[in-house]
Amino acid sequence: MDDMRRTSWRTFRGPFVILAFALALAMALVACGQAAPAQETGQAPSGSAPSETGGGAAGTAPNPNEEYVYLANVTEVPFWTDAKQALQDVAADLGVKTSFVGPTSADAQQEAQQLDQLIAKHPAGILIFPPDTTTLKDGIDRAWQAGIPVVTMIGDVPGSKRVAHIGIDNYRAGEAGAQLLCQAVGGKGKVVVGTFQAAGVLDRAKGYQDWLKANCPGVEVVQVVDDHADPSYAPQAYAAAIAAHPDLVGIGGTDGDSGLGAARAVIEANKKGQIKIVAMDRNDDMLPYIKDGTIYASVAQKTYTETYMAVQMLYLLNHNKLKLVSDWKTAGINPLPENIDTGIIPITQENVDFFMHGK
């Protein structure tokens, strides 16, 4: 591993100690006793094709009346594999029910409608991957007024009544990708940055552009490609960019499907090795391209950890396990950490095997 990759890892490992402590605290508190009765909840909204899990650890019977729902968008892409696994595991550990729902595209209005449907069903808590910083604000506030705590995931909704936000610092994740891309292309040449219309992902694209401009002036971002986070569309989007810029030397992706789309486009253009790719996340269908060298590296977030911890935090809140004060609701305070930065993980040829599911 060269100096740049070691630097990237050191730069972004700062929050890890806090993260580990928080997770250990959560597990210890849950271990203190079995789940207390929770508020009555309902099923996921009709028409949303929910993925449901439930169970109970150490003889604890599952409580079908305590449900935690993850509301996301672009829900059929491989990126969500880790989140779904975490929901299944935390449901079994806590003896609760979990569901995963949301539109299959980055449709802000459809996600807002599904949030209203969820509020009417009154789950014990909601995890939300927001489409932008504003569309779901009123819905999150309505959830809070209805007694349903919300944690925002990956992207935040500033000014809303969510109880916590957990995820990476998206701007800094973009900076991390930019450092790797600068190294990959030798500090010079034309590159494109891939993204799609979600607030956190757009922040990553901004981090890419700003870092390259300030720290790698020999690299020029000639185009920002909207790949829709769609594995069927992304290869076309990057193929068009490659055709428009025959002297392109690099592609920096900021969503889970940008790496695979870029890899397929580069191979189709017969430019493997000429165009360097830095991807985002750890999708199973993308990882083989890191292993064979088509993709130089990827910047991964800890989606499993984020999801598991978010449900744990909502559970602790609902069961009054955090004894910061005797009655946090009446005191008008929030006992949860309001922002948790989980940090990023660089994935390279040296460690990619560990990230392949089933390995």
ABEGO torsion letter per residue (X at the ends): XBAAAAAAAAAAAAAAAAAAAAAAAAAAAAAABBBBBBBBBBBBBBGAGBBBBBEBBGGBBBBAABBBBBBBBGAABAAAAAAAAAAAAAAAAAGBBBBBBEBABBBAAAAAAAAAAAAAAGBABBBBBBABAAAAAAAAAAAAAAGBBBBBBGBBBBGBABABBBEBBAAAAAAAAAAAAAAAAGGBEBBBBBBBBBAAAAAAAAAAAAAAAAABAABBBABBBBAGGBAAAAAAAAAAAAAABAABABBBBABAAAAAAAAAAAAAAGABGABBBBBBEABAAAAAAAAAGABABBBBBBAAAAAAAAAAAAAAAAAGABAABABAAAAGBBABBABBBAEBBBBBAAAAAAABBGX
